[in-house]
Amino acid sequence: MPIDIDSFLDTVARTVAESRTPVVDLIAVQTRDPFRILVATILSARTKDEVTAVAADKLFRVADTADKLARLAEAEIANLIYPVGFYRSKAGYLVRLPEALEKFGGRVPESIDDLVTLPGVGRKTANLVRSVAFGKPAICVDTHVHRIMNIWEYVDTDSPLKTEMALRRVLPERHWLRVNSLLVAFGQSICRPVSPHCDACPLLGRCPQRGVTPRKIMKKSAGDTRHPLRFISWNVNGIRAAAQKGFHGILTGFDADIIAIQETKAHPDQLPPELKNIDGYTSYWHSAERKGYSGVAIYSRLPPEQVITGIGIPEFDGEGRVLTLEFPTFYLINIYFPNSGEGLKRLDYKLRFNRELIDFAGRLNRDKALILCGDFNVAHKPIDLKNPAANVKNAGFTPEERAWMDSFIDAGFIDTFRMFNQQPEQYTWWSYRFNARTKNVGWRIDYFCVDQASRDKVRNAVILPEIMGSDHCPVQLDFSA
Ligand code: SF4
């Protein structure tokens, strides 16, 4: 039976009312300026809203009109909008934009046919600009709209363009303007592209769920009715460098209870206050003696009972690799494991560190649940990297490092990501060279692990590959403490 689209969209509207407004709509509400809406829409392609918002803000501080944009060189624009996806291509589009607008008297045109003549503007962008900036009837079909309309069996199409054409025929015009922002917000929060949260969706039971594999929810243990805590772990490869790429906005966008950071490469006294004092969080630091090297930090909304720096062994603690927070029912250990290095020069050091770390974790695990997270600097199985055969003698995939990871799992620790996802090509680190991230030639070396007794408390574990700002992406754990 066909769905009742009025009722479905009204339900979605009520569901997303509390969620964040898509960044382009936000800019529209704040500015009502077609130029800024157009630029923000170009920036937003294949980029998280938090990242787009930071980049748009940086750019508009310098160039909020076509005239001012015309005064910037392409490299300056690229620098301002980094790290939005495809920032170099987008800088190329933006540097040509003022000249392209001249044939429309320097103003952003309203019609789809005119808009698609502008650099970087395809049909989707044109529809979005026409509807958001000018309030004209247009259906902006992005991947969320295309995907969800097919899940609902409201259309039966295999491309966003065909979905747009089908919706023009069947979707009542009163929904055209709102359908994009509703389904983008819904697609980002509930009906996600991977493992949609059907268990939390008010449309469950009415939705045809065509082609959907909902997320798995682990059965709650008896009496456990608490809201799960959200943890993030991220090797930022230098917190000062990450700050230039929108770290602050990304971090607050996680809306997580605890955020564990590795490879800070800075002492807290080298950092500006805005990186140490983030609204709602208290930060804790364990830095290496050597400046600019290693280091871990934790931002926490929850007050810990105890903070433990290091593992009590000077040889390792001088490198600022382990920071533990103790809470009433669990310990969180944030770890930056050593890299075995070029020529495996530090393999022995790493293996000694690893053994001591298991002992340290085992001691803590006697009285409370244990969550270990961080950059483990090892891909455990062949499925965890793109080219296993070529890397058996390389740091991070040697038999010795993998054997240690086996012993870690044998000691009772669980790789939470693999509780939910058995797919290949799920990576958390990509070399900066050879365009590896774009080609998804990567390694999964960042983990959230828990002790065996905590298995039932794990609600979800995912990788967040769309978050840029480092050569690693963050990983996330939802856990009922
Ligand atoms: S029930 Fe699942 S598939 Fe259907 S709209 Fe909700 S989240 Fe999406």
Boltz pocket constraint, residues with backbone or C-beta under 6 A from the ligand:
constraints:
  - pocket:
      binder: B
      contacts: [[A, 151], [A, 190], [A, 191], [A, 192], [A, 196], [A, 197], [A, 198], [A, 201], [A, 202], [A, 203], [A, 204], [A, 205], [A, 207], [A, 208], [A, 209], [A, 212], [A, 214]]
      max_distance: 6.0
